[in-house]
Amino acid sequence: MSKSLDFLTEALRRLPGVGPKSAQRMAFHLLQHDREGAAMLSRALYQAVDTVHHCALCNTFAETEVCSLCQDDARDRTLLCVTETPADQMMIEQTLTYKGLYFVLMGRLSPLDGIGPKDIHLEKLIGRAADGVVGEVVLATNFTNEGEATAHYIGEMLKARGLRVSRLARGVPVGGELEYVDAGTIARAMLDRRAT
């Protein structure tokens, strides 16, 4: 095989969920059936790597020093929502229910993987949250073991600094039927129930 083809295959394997066979199929497809798409992908990756960096305030991806959400004067600056990734931030933003600002960790605590507090920008988060303007921090990390540990760790640190900390609610999904929902989700929904 060609060294260039091997290099392309190895590069594609870096994508999450892409194994050696899938990467090879993608490489063959791009070179055999969609060279224009391959060139477009190459240009897009080069441009993104060259121009996209972290927002100086919220740590999400941005092409300017401060992202458009952080610059938006209509946002509630007393609320700060902490997410693990820019994708999580985007999902919350798409709900059109949250009007505060964000801080994106770019990961979560995972001691088994060697990811500690410094790796997820906790010092920057604390500086942002303790700026004297933020009154409440909403922890919107995922409900995985690592996400829960991250939320607990951050929550304790922020409470010690006198900040109000809240956590996203969990429970039965909208449109979900109880008989098809797992017992852990129903248990959490029961514990997190609220008055109507």
FITORSE-474460 format. One line per field, with one value per atom (N, C-alpha, C): residue number from 1; x, z negated, y negated; atom name. Coordinates in Angstrom, 2 decimals. Layout:
BEGIN
k: NUM_... $
u: X_... $
w: Z_... $
v: Y_... $
a: CA_... $
//
This chain:
BEGIN
k: 1_1_1_2_2_2_3_3_3_4_4_4_5_5_5_6_6_6_7_7_7_8_8_8_9_9_9_10_10_10_11_11_11_12_12_12_13_13_13_14_14_14_15_15_15_16_16_16_17_17_17_18_18_18_19_19_19_20_20_20_21_21_21_22_22_22_23_23_23_24_24_24_25_25_25_26_26_26_27_27_27_28_28_28_29_29_29_30_30_30_31_31_31_32_32_32_33_33_33_34_34_34_35_35_35_36_36_36_37_37_37_38_38_38_39_39_39_40_40_40_41_41_41_42_42_42_43_43_43_44_44_44_45_45_45_46_46_46_47_47_47_48_48_48_49_49_49_50_50_50_51_51_51_52_52_52_53_53_53_54_54_54_55_55_55_56_56_56_57_57_57_58_58_58_59_59_59_60_60_60_61_61_61_62_62_62_63_63_63_64_64_64_65_65_65_66_66_66_67_67_67_68_68_68_69_69_69_70_70_70_71_71_71_72_72_72_73_73_73_74_74_74_75_75_75_76_76_76_77_77_77_78_78_78_79_79_79_80_80_80_81_81_81_82_82_82_83_83_83_84_84_84_85_85_85_86_86_86_87_87_87_88_88_88_89_89_89_90_90_90_91_91_91_92_92_92_93_93_93_94_94_94_95_95_95_96_96_96_97_97_97_98_98_98_99_99_99_100_100_100_101_101_101_102_102_102_103_103_103_104_104_104_105_105_105_106_106_106_107_107_107_108_108_108_109_109_109_110_110_110_111_111_111_112_112_112_113_113_113_114_114_114_115_115_115_116_116_116_117_117_117_118_118_118_119_119_119_120_120_120_121_121_121_122_122_122_123_123_123_124_124_124_125_125_125_126_126_126_127_127_127_128_128_128_129_129_129_130_130_130_131_131_131_132_132_132_133_133_133_134_134_134_135_135_135_136_136_136_137_137_137_138_138_138_139_139_139_140_140_140_141_141_141_142_142_142_143_143_143_144_144_144_145_145_145_146_146_146_147_147_147_148_148_148_149_149_149_150_150_150_151_151_151_152_152_152_153_153_153_154_154_154_155_155_155_156_156_156_157_157_157_158_158_158_159_159_159_160_160_160_161_161_161_162_162_162_163_163_163_164_164_164_165_165_165_166_166_166_167_167_167_168_168_168_169_169_169_170_170_170_171_171_171_172_172_172_173_173_173_174_174_174_175_175_175_176_176_176_177_177_177_178_178_178_179_179_179_180_180_180_181_181_181_182_182_182_183_183_183_184_184_184_185_185_185_186_186_186_187_187_187_188_188_188_189_189_189_190_190_190_191_191_191_192_192_192_193_193_193_194_194_194_195_195_195_196_196_196 $
u: 0.83_0.00_0.87_0.28_0.94_1.15_2.29_2.54_1.52_1.16_0.16_-1.19_-1.57_-2.84_-2.80_-1.69_-1.54_-1.64_-1.00_-1.03_-2.46_-3.21_-4.60_-5.43_-5.24_-5.99_-5.70_-4.45_-4.08_-4.68_-4.71_-5.29_-6.79_-7.49_-8.92_-9.23_-8.31_-8.50_-8.53_-8.05_-8.04_-9.45_-10.38_-11.75_-12.40_-13.26_-13.88_-14.77_-14.65_-15.49_-15.05_-13.92_-13.45_-12.30_-12.54_-11.52_-10.73_-9.79_-8.93_-9.69_-10.69_-11.44_-12.28_-12.94_-13.75_-12.87_-11.72_-10.80_-10.33_-10.04_-9.59_-10.70_-11.95_-13.09_-13.28_-13.17_-13.31_-12.22_-10.99_-9.88_-10.09_-10.46_-10.71_-11.86_-12.93_-14.08_-13.67_-12.97_-12.58_-11.69_-10.75_-9.83_-10.43_-11.31_-11.88_-13.12_-13.99_-15.29_-15.52_-14.73_-15.04_-13.77_-12.96_-11.71_-12.00_-13.09_-13.46_-13.82_-14.55_-14.89_-13.64_-12.69_-11.43_-10.67_-10.62_-9.93_-10.64_-11.97_-12.76_-12.52_-12.49_-12.22_-10.84_-9.88_-8.52_-8.45_-9.09_-9.09_-9.81_-10.96_-11.74_-10.96_-10.29_-9.48_-8.33_-7.65_-6.52_-6.99_-8.11_-8.63_-9.06_-9.75_-10.22_-9.04_-8.05_-6.89_-6.14_-6.13_-5.41_-6.15_-7.50_-8.26_-9.05_-9.40_-10.24_-9.36_-9.68_-8.95_-9.97_-9.52_-10.43_-10.78_-12.06_-12.51_-11.77_-11.31_-10.55_-11.40_-12.72_-13.59_-14.23_-14.85_-15.63_-14.94_-13.84_-13.03_-13.63_-14.75_-15.31_-14.50_-14.86_-14.17_-14.66_-13.72_-14.06_-13.00_-13.37_-12.41_-11.90_-12.55_-12.11_-11.64_-11.00_-10.48_-11.60_-12.75_-13.92_-15.07_-15.74_-16.80_-18.02_-18.91_-20.09_-21.03_-21.16_-22.05_-21.52_-20.22_-19.63_-19.72_-19.77_-19.88_-21.31_-22.28_-23.70_-24.17_-24.48_-24.91_-26.28_-27.04_-28.37_-28.31_-27.15_-27.03_-27.02_-27.57_-27.59_-26.22_-25.46_-24.08_-24.00_-25.16_-25.15_-25.24_-25.54_-25.65_-24.47_-23.87_-22.76_-23.02_-23.17_-23.43_-22.13_-21.78_-20.54_-20.88_-20.27_-20.45_-19.11_-19.16_-17.94_-17.36_-18.22_-17.76_-18.54_-17.99_-18.76_-20.05_-20.05_-21.27_-22.37_-22.00_-22.97_-23.50_-22.60_-23.00_-24.01_-23.73_-24.60_-25.99_-26.04_-27.33_-28.16_-27.52_-28.25_-28.73_-27.89_-28.25_-29.44_-29.51_-30.62_-31.96_-31.95_-33.23_-33.93_-33.17_-33.70_-34.26_-33.84_-34.35_-33.32_-32.06_-31.00_-30.44_-30.38_-29.93_-28.69_-28.02_-26.81_-25.57_-24.42_-23.14_-22.67_-21.56_-21.06_-19.59_-19.19_-17.78_-17.67_-16.81_-16.65_-15.34_-15.44_-14.28_-13.35_-13.88_-13.13_-12.69_-13.56_-13.30_-13.97_-13.56_-14.09_-13.00_-13.11_-12.14_-12.21_-11.06_-11.00_-9.62_-9.46_-8.16_-7.59_-8.45_-7.97_-7.32_-7.76_-7.18_-6.12_-5.81_-4.80_-5.27_-6.59_-7.14_-7.51_-6.77_-6.99_-7.52_-7.65_-8.20_-7.50_-6.18_-5.47_-5.81_-6.15_-6.43_-7.78_-8.66_-9.98_-10.19_-9.10_-9.14_-9.90_-9.78_-10.53_-10.09_-8.82_-8.38_-9.05_-9.15_-9.80_-11.29_-11.93_-13.34_-13.55_-12.72_-12.88_-12.70_-11.73_-11.55_-12.78_-13.37_-14.57_-15.77_-15.94_-17.11_-17.03_-15.82_-15.64_-15.32_-15.86_-15.55_-16.37_-17.26_-18.08_-19.40_-19.56_-20.80_-21.64_-21.01_-21.73_-22.34_-23.63_-24.33_-24.67_-24.85_-25.20_-24.42_-23.90_-23.23_-24.08_-24.47_-25.27_-24.32_-24.25_-23.37_-24.13_-23.69_-24.36_-23.42_-22.67_-21.82_-22.71_-22.18_-22.95_-23.20_-24.19_-24.57_-23.86_-22.57_-21.71_-20.98_-20.27_-19.51_-18.52_-17.81_-16.83_-17.51_-18.64_-19.38_-19.90_-20.40_-20.90_-19.76_-18.61_-17.46_-16.97_-16.97_-16.54_-17.49_-18.79_-19.78_-19.63_-19.43_-19.27_-18.02_-16.91_-15.64_-15.77_-16.31_-16.49_-17.47_-18.57_-19.58_-19.01_-18.22_-17.62_-16.65_-15.87_-14.92_-15.65_-16.73_-17.45_-18.27_-18.86_-19.62_-18.69_-17.47_-16.49_-16.17_-16.42_-16.18_-17.46_-18.50_-19.75_-20.68_-20.44_-21.30_-22.47_-23.57_-24.73_-24.49_-24.66_-24.40_-25.64_-26.03_-27.16_-26.71_-27.51_-27.19_-28.38_-28.15_-29.26_-30.09_-31.40_-32.28_-32.17_-32.51_-32.51_-33.86_-34.19_-35.45_-35.94_-37.23_-37.88_-37.90_-37.49_-37.49_-38.90_-39.01_-40.29_-40.79_-42.04_-42.61_-42.27_-41.50_-41.09_-42.19_-42.28_-43.23_-42.47_-43.00_-42.29_-41.86_-42.69_-42.33_-41.08_-40.70_-39.53_-38.30_-38.46_-37.36_-36.64_-35.31_-34.55_-34.83_-34.63_-34.95_-34.13_-32.86_-32.02_-32.56_-33.06_-33.62_-34.90_-35.74_-36.99_-36.67_-35.68_-35.30_-34.83_-33.99_-33.49_-34.63_-35.57_-36.72_-37.57_-37.70_-38.47_-37.77_-36.45_-35.69_-35.68_-35.67_-35.61_-36.98_-38.05_-39.40_-39.61_-40.57_-40.87_-42.36_-42.78_-44.21_-44.80_-46.08_-46.75_-47.68 $
w: 0.00_0.00_0.00_0.44_0.49_-0.92_-1.14_-2.45_-2.72_-1.68_-1.85_-2.25_-1.66_-1.99_-3.43_-3.83_-5.21_-6.18_-5.82_-6.68_-6.81_-5.69_-5.71_-6.59_-6.45_-7.24_-8.73_-9.08_-10.48_-11.01_-10.18_-10.59_-10.86_-10.00_-10.18_-11.41_-11.79_-12.99_-14.26_-14.21_-15.39_-15.76_-14.82_-15.10_-16.06_-16.97_-17.94_-17.25_-17.66_-17.13_-15.78_-15.27_-13.96_-14.16_-13.79_-13.88_-12.59_-12.52_-11.34_-10.04_-10.08_-8.85_-8.39_-9.33_-8.97_-8.40_-9.01_-8.54_-7.12_-6.88_-5.55_-4.52_-4.88_-3.97_-3.66_-4.68_-4.47_-3.53_-3.77_-2.94_-1.49_-1.27_0.09_0.74_-0.03_0.52_0.96_0.08_0.40_1.64_1.74_2.87_4.16_4.02_5.21_5.73_4.81_5.24_4.97_4.10_3.72_3.46_4.47_4.31_3.99_4.56_4.24_2.77_2.24_0.81_-0.05_0.40_-0.34_-0.40_0.72_0.75_-0.14_-0.11_-0.95_-2.43_-2.79_-4.16_-4.59_-3.73_-4.02_-4.29_-3.41_-3.59_-4.87_-5.14_-6.33_-7.61_-7.65_-8.82_-9.01_-7.92_-8.00_-8.52_-7.97_-8.39_-9.85_-10.27_-11.66_-12.63_-12.32_-13.19_-13.27_-12.17_-12.10_-12.78_-12.77_-13.23_-14.51_-14.86_-16.04_-17.27_-18.33_-19.59_-20.73_-21.95_-23.10_-23.43_-23.75_-24.20_-25.50_-25.62_-26.80_-28.07_-27.93_-29.11_-29.43_-28.43_-28.72_-28.29_-27.57_-27.19_-26.06_-25.45_-24.33_-23.08_-21.97_-20.71_-20.15_-19.63_-19.05_-18.04_-17.12_-16.15_-16.58_-17.59_-18.14_-19.57_-20.16_-21.52_-22.50_-22.35_-23.19_-22.28_-22.58_-21.72_-21.71_-20.77_-20.60_-21.80_-22.44_-23.60_-24.76_-25.00_-26.09_-25.80_-24.54_-24.15_-24.18_-24.22_-24.13_-25.42_-25.34_-26.51_-27.03_-26.22_-26.64_-27.55_-27.67_-28.51_-30.00_-30.83_-32.27_-32.85_-33.24_-33.70_-35.13_-35.81_-37.16_-37.14_-35.97_-35.81_-35.00_-35.47_-34.76_-34.70_-33.50_-33.29_-32.90_-33.62_-33.36_-32.60_-31.42_-30.62_-30.39_-29.98_-29.69_-28.34_-27.34_-25.97_-25.27_-24.17_-23.37_-22.82_-22.55_-22.06_-23.13_-24.40_-25.50_-25.60_-25.47_-25.51_-24.40_-23.21_-22.07_-22.30_-22.90_-23.16_-24.15_-25.19_-26.15_-25.47_-24.64_-23.94_-23.01_-22.40_-21.48_-22.17_-23.50_-24.21_-24.31_-24.13_-24.22_-25.60_-26.64_-27.99_-28.91_-28.52_-29.38_-28.75_-29.54_-29.01_-29.72_-30.48_-31.17_-30.32_-30.97_-30.31_-30.59_-29.97_-30.07_-30.47_-30.93_-31.02_-30.56_-29.58_-29.02_-29.52_-30.21_-30.82_-29.80_-28.67_-27.66_-28.22_-29.03_-29.57_-30.91_-31.62_-32.94_-33.74_-35.04_-35.88_-35.64_-35.48_-35.27_-35.72_-37.02_-37.54_-36.85_-36.46_-35.80_-34.45_-33.82_-32.54_-32.72_-33.96_-34.24_-34.03_-34.07_-33.86_-35.22_-35.64_-36.93_-36.78_-37.90_-37.89_-36.94_-36.81_-35.92_-34.46_-34.14_-32.75_-32.26_-33.19_-32.77_-33.15_-33.30_-33.45_-34.68_-35.80_-37.00_-37.58_-37.49_-37.99_-37.23_-35.91_-35.07_-35.42_-35.66_-36.04_-37.36_-38.34_-39.64_-39.51_-38.73_-38.50_-37.87_-36.92_-36.25_-37.18_-37.95_-38.82_-40.00_-40.48_-41.65_-41.25_-40.11_-39.62_-40.30_-41.20_-41.90_-41.19_-39.98_-39.22_-39.24_-39.09_-39.05_-40.42_-40.42_-41.66_-41.78_-40.63_-40.63_-39.53_-39.87_-38.90_-38.71_-37.46_-37.12_-36.59_-37.28_-36.85_-35.88_-34.63_-33.56_-32.98_-33.87_-33.40_-33.15_-32.42_-32.09_-33.33_-33.24_-34.37_-34.33_-33.98_-34.05_-35.39_-35.73_-36.99_-37.01_-35.88_-35.81_-35.87_-35.17_-35.18_-36.56_-37.27_-38.63_-39.57_-39.44_-40.28_-40.00_-38.73_-38.34_-38.92_-38.81_-39.36_-40.87_-41.55_-43.01_-43.40_-42.74_-43.04_-42.81_-41.66_-41.35_-42.32_-42.60_-43.51_-44.88_-45.41_-46.73_-46.71_-45.65_-45.54_-45.48_-44.72_-44.54_-45.78_-46.43_-47.66_-48.73_-48.78_-49.76_-49.52_-48.32_-47.99_-48.08_-48.66_-48.90_-47.70_-46.67_-45.49_-45.60_-45.04_-44.96_-43.80_-44.05_-43.03_-42.85_-41.58_-41.29_-40.26_-40.10_-39.20_-38.31_-37.06_-36.17_-36.80_-36.62_-37.13_-36.23_-36.81_-36.06_-36.20_-35.27_-35.42_-34.13_-34.11_-32.99_-31.80_-30.61_-29.45_-29.01_-28.41_-27.89_-26.87_-27.03_-26.12_-26.49_-27.56_-27.97_-28.73_-28.52_-29.25_-30.33_-31.56_-32.70_-32.51_-31.87_-31.74_-30.87_-30.08_-29.22_-29.74_-30.88_-31.45_-32.48_-32.52_-33.47_-34.91_-35.83_-37.24_-37.86_-37.45_-37.99_-37.66_-36.43_-36.01_-36.78_-36.96_-37.71_-39.16_-39.74_-41.13_-41.27_-40.34_-40.41_-40.22_-39.32_-39.10_-40.38_-41.08_-42.32_-43.39_-43.51_-44.49_-44.16_-42.87_-42.44_-42.13_-42.60_-42.28_-42.83_-42.23_-42.67_-42.77_-43.52_-43.70_-42.41_-42.19_-40.98_-41.32 $
v: 1.19_0.00_-1.25_-2.33_-3.63_-4.17_-4.83_-5.46_-6.56_-7.29_-8.36_-7.80_-6.66_-6.02_-5.50_-4.94_-4.47_-5.65_-6.75_-7.95_-8.47_-8.50_-8.95_-8.02_-6.73_-5.76_-5.95_-6.12_-6.34_-7.63_-8.66_-9.94_-9.78_-9.05_-8.84_-8.00_-7.13_-6.29_-7.13_-8.35_-9.20_-9.69_-9.57_-9.97_-8.98_-9.46_-8.55_-7.53_-6.28_-5.22_-4.68_-5.14_-4.69_-3.71_-2.47_-1.45_-1.35_-0.39_-0.28_-0.01_0.87_1.19_0.00_-0.66_-1.84_-2.95_-3.17_-4.20_-3.87_-2.61_-2.20_-2.40_-2.03_-2.23_-3.71_-4.57_-6.02_-6.53_-6.10_-6.55_-6.13_-4.86_-4.38_-5.15_-5.39_-6.12_-7.53_-8.24_-9.61_-9.66_-8.74_-8.76_-8.20_-7.23_-6.58_-7.29_-7.77_-8.28_-9.77_-10.37_-11.74_-12.56_-12.69_-13.46_-14.92_-15.45_-16.83_-16.96_-15.97_-15.95_-15.81_-15.01_-14.83_-16.16_-16.86_-18.15_-19.17_-19.14_-20.04_-19.74_-18.45_-18.04_-18.51_-18.36_-18.79_-20.29_-21.07_-22.53_-22.93_-22.28_-22.62_-22.31_-21.16_-20.80_-21.78_-22.10_-23.03_-24.39_-24.88_-26.19_-26.16_-25.10_-25.02_-24.97_-24.15_-24.04_-25.37_-26.09_-27.36_-28.51_-28.50_-29.67_-29.47_-28.24_-28.01_-27.81_-28.54_-28.41_-28.50_-28.66_-28.73_-30.18_-30.40_-31.72_-32.04_-33.26_-33.69_-33.67_-33.74_-33.77_-32.43_-31.80_-30.59_-29.29_-29.39_-28.24_-27.40_-27.83_-27.09_-27.40_-26.79_-27.08_-28.41_-29.19_-30.49_-30.88_-31.76_-32.29_-33.66_-34.24_-35.52_-35.28_-36.28_-36.09_-35.78_-36.47_-36.23_-35.83_-34.72_-34.20_-35.13_-34.89_-35.75_-35.67_-34.49_-34.39_-35.23_-35.19_-35.98_-37.48_-37.86_-39.26_-39.78_-38.87_-39.23_-39.91_-41.19_-41.96_-41.54_-40.80_-40.37_-39.14_-38.50_-37.31_-37.70_-36.82_-37.03_-36.67_-37.66_-37.46_-36.92_-36.82_-36.26_-34.73_-34.16_-32.71_-32.18_-31.10_-30.46_-28.97_-28.43_-27.01_-26.32_-25.26_-24.51_-23.23_-23.08_-21.86_-21.19_-19.92_-19.18_-19.54_-19.74_-19.94_-21.05_-21.58_-22.54_-21.93_-20.63_-19.96_-20.01_-19.81_-19.90_-21.33_-22.30_-23.71_-24.00_-23.50_-23.74_-23.12_-21.93_-21.30_-22.12_-22.64_-23.48_-24.75_-25.32_-26.54_-26.30_-25.13_-24.81_-24.68_-24.49_-24.40_-25.75_-26.84_-28.21_-28.52_-27.78_-28.00_-28.64_-28.64_-29.16_-30.43_-31.50_-32.79_-33.33_-32.47_-32.90_-32.67_-32.67_-32.44_-31.01_-30.63_-29.25_-29.22_-28.04_-27.69_-26.24_-25.98_-24.64_-24.05_-22.93_-22.29_-21.63_-21.24_-20.47_-19.11_-18.54_-17.21_-17.03_-15.99_-15.69_-14.98_-15.03_-14.36_-12.85_-12.24_-10.80_-10.31_-10.07_-9.66_-8.42_-7.49_-6.28_-6.59_-7.68_-8.09_-9.17_-9.49_-10.50_-11.93_-12.15_-13.50_-14.08_-15.10_-15.73_-17.14_-17.87_-19.24_-20.20_-20.11_-21.03_-20.79_-19.53_-19.17_-19.67_-20.07_-20.55_-22.02_-22.75_-24.21_-24.70_-23.98_-24.36_-25.71_-26.04_-27.35_-28.48_-28.31_-29.32_-29.41_-28.26_-28.24_-28.97_-28.69_-29.33_-30.84_-31.28_-32.70_-33.33_-32.64_-33.15_-33.18_-32.09_-31.99_-32.95_-33.24_-34.09_-35.53_-35.98_-37.33_-38.43_-38.04_-39.03_-39.32_-38.83_-39.04_-37.77_-36.62_-35.34_-35.06_-34.75_-34.43_-32.97_-32.29_-30.87_-30.16_-28.99_-28.13_-26.89_-26.63_-25.45_-24.39_-23.26_-22.18_-21.29_-21.29_-20.53_-19.49_-18.82_-17.73_-16.52_-15.56_-14.36_-13.51_-12.64_-11.80_-10.45_-10.49_-9.32_-9.36_-8.30_-8.31_-9.47_-9.67_-10.75_-12.12_-12.26_-13.52_-13.87_-12.84_-13.06_-13.46_-12.77_-13.09_-14.51_-14.89_-16.23_-17.27_-17.03_-17.97_-18.09_-16.98_-17.01_-17.81_-17.54_-18.22_-19.73_-20.11_-21.53_-22.18_-21.47_-22.01_-22.32_-21.40_-21.62_-22.81_-22.92_-24.04_-25.39_-25.43_-26.69_-27.06_-26.06_-26.33_-26.90_-26.38_-26.88_-28.35_-28.84_-30.25_-31.08_-30.48_-31.21_-31.32_-30.54_-30.60_-29.62_-30.00_-29.11_-28.14_-26.84_-25.83_-24.98_-24.76_-23.88_-22.84_-21.80_-20.69_-20.46_-20.10_-19.76_-18.65_-18.73_-17.67_-16.45_-15.30_-14.05_-13.40_-12.54_-11.82_-11.22_-10.94_-10.28_-11.25_-10.78_-11.67_-12.06_-13.23_-13.69_-12.67_-12.24_-11.25_-9.82_-9.65_-8.30_-7.58_-6.28_-5.45_-4.70_-4.73_-4.18_-2.73_-1.92_-0.51_-0.30_-1.30_-1.16_-1.93_-2.61_-3.39_-2.52_-2.61_-1.78_-2.20_-1.26_-1.47_-2.60_-2.74_-3.81_-5.19_-5.35_-6.64_-6.93_-5.92_-6.12_-6.46_-5.77_-6.05_-7.49_-7.96_-9.33_-10.32_-10.03_-10.90_-10.99_-9.87_-9.86_-10.71_-10.56_-11.35_-12.84_-13.18_-14.58_-15.17_-14.52_-15.00_-16.39_-17.12_-18.48_-18.68_-19.66_-19.94_-20.47_-20.17_-20.67_-21.82 $
a: N_CA_C_N_CA_C_N_CA_C_N_CA_C_N_CA_C_N_CA_C_N_CA_C_N_CA_C_N_CA_C_N_CA_C_N_CA_C_N_CA_C_N_CA_C_N_CA_C_N_CA_C_N_CA_C_N_CA_C_N_CA_C_N_CA_C_N_CA_C_N_CA_C_N_CA_C_N_CA_C_N_CA_C_N_CA_C_N_CA_C_N_CA_C_N_CA_C_N_CA_C_N_CA_C_N_CA_C_N_CA_C_N_CA_C_N_CA_C_N_CA_C_N_CA_C_N_CA_C_N_CA_C_N_CA_C_N_CA_C_N_CA_C_N_CA_C_N_CA_C_N_CA_C_N_CA_C_N_CA_C_N_CA_C_N_CA_C_N_CA_C_N_CA_C_N_CA_C_N_CA_C_N_CA_C_N_CA_C_N_CA_C_N_CA_C_N_CA_C_N_CA_C_N_CA_C_N_CA_C_N_CA_C_N_CA_C_N_CA_C_N_CA_C_N_CA_C_N_CA_C_N_CA_C_N_CA_C_N_CA_C_N_CA_C_N_CA_C_N_CA_C_N_CA_C_N_CA_C_N_CA_C_N_CA_C_N_CA_C_N_CA_C_N_CA_C_N_CA_C_N_CA_C_N_CA_C_N_CA_C_N_CA_C_N_CA_C_N_CA_C_N_CA_C_N_CA_C_N_CA_C_N_CA_C_N_CA_C_N_CA_C_N_CA_C_N_CA_C_N_CA_C_N_CA_C_N_CA_C_N_CA_C_N_CA_C_N_CA_C_N_CA_C_N_CA_C_N_CA_C_N_CA_C_N_CA_C_N_CA_C_N_CA_C_N_CA_C_N_CA_C_N_CA_C_N_CA_C_N_CA_C_N_CA_C_N_CA_C_N_CA_C_N_CA_C_N_CA_C_N_CA_C_N_CA_C_N_CA_C_N_CA_C_N_CA_C_N_CA_C_N_CA_C_N_CA_C_N_CA_C_N_CA_C_N_CA_C_N_CA_C_N_CA_C_N_CA_C_N_CA_C_N_CA_C_N_CA_C_N_CA_C_N_CA_C_N_CA_C_N_CA_C_N_CA_C_N_CA_C_N_CA_C_N_CA_C_N_CA_C_N_CA_C_N_CA_C_N_CA_C_N_CA_C_N_CA_C_N_CA_C_N_CA_C_N_CA_C_N_CA_C_N_CA_C_N_CA_C_N_CA_C_N_CA_C_N_CA_C_N_CA_C_N_CA_C_N_CA_C_N_CA_C_N_CA_C_N_CA_C_N_CA_C_N_CA_C_N_CA_C_N_CA_C_N_CA_C_N_CA_C_N_CA_C_N_CA_C_N_CA_C_N_CA_C_N_CA_C_N_CA_C_N_CA_C_N_CA_C_N_CA_C_N_CA_C_N_CA_C_N_CA_C_N_CA_C_N_CA_C_N_CA_C_N_CA_C_N_CA_C_N_CA_C_N_CA_C_N_CA_C_N_CA_C_N_CA_C_N_CA_C_N_CA_C_N_CA_C_N_CA_C_N_CA_C $
//
